[in-house]
Amino acid sequence: MADFNIRSESVDVEQIMKQIRGRIKEKRGVDYTEEQVRELVQDLNTRILDARRRGIDGPKIVIGEVDVERVVREWRERRAAS
């Protein structure tokens, strides 16, 4: 569904959140459902976990999963404001 890039050199949770927000903004004409927003974040979390399990050349990835509920809450707030 989504294409997020995870680089091993430096992973910043805020940067990942910006990517998610950016994708949502790009698709503003598309009326995402809450379920779709959750799927986007869960997909990202799966990619993060896979990258940590597999290991990537370079420095170790030290990042936790993105808080799905936080992203959904922010999505709801933005949706209500628009």
N, C-alpha and C positions, 0 to 999 in steps of 0.2 A: 504494500500500500504506500509506504513512504520510503524515501531514500535519505538516510542520515549518514553523515560521515563521522567516523570515530577515528581519531588519530592518537597514536600512543605517546607522542612527544609531550603533549600537555592537554589534559581534558578538564574543562571548566564547566561545572554544572550550570552556571548562569549562561554560558555560551550555548549549551544544549537547549536550555529553556528558550533562549532567543531564537534558535533554529525552529523550535516547535511553534513559537509565536509567529515567526516569519512565514512558515508554511501556512498557518491559519490565515494570516493577513493576505498572502498571495491568492488564496482560494476564497477570499471573502464573498465572491459571487456565489460560491458553493455554500449551501446551508448545511454545515456539518451538524450531525446529531451528536448528542452527548456520547453515545456508544462509539461513534467514529473517532471522537477526540480521545476517548479511552484507548481505543485500538491503536491509534498513532503512538501514544505514550507507552503502551505495553509493548509495541513493536520495538521502540527505541530501547526499552529496558531489556528486551530479549537480546538485542544486538550488543548492548553493553555487557551483559552476562556472558554471551558467547565469546566476545573478544577477550574477556578476562580469563575464561576457561581455556581457550585455545592458546592464548599468549600471542603477542605480536612482537615482531622485532622492534627493539628500542626499549626505552624506559617502561617500567611497569605502569599499567593503568590503575590509578587509584581513584575510583569513582563509585559512588553508590547509585542505586536505581533512582530514577526521577519519580517524585511523589505524584502519582496519578491523581489523587484527590486534590492536590494543590493546583495542578494544571486544569482540572475540570472546574474547580471553584473560580479560577481566574477567567476561564472561558465563559462561565455563566455570568460573571460580573461584566465582562466586556459585551456580552450579548445583550444583557439587560440595559446597558448604557447606550447601545446603538439603536 
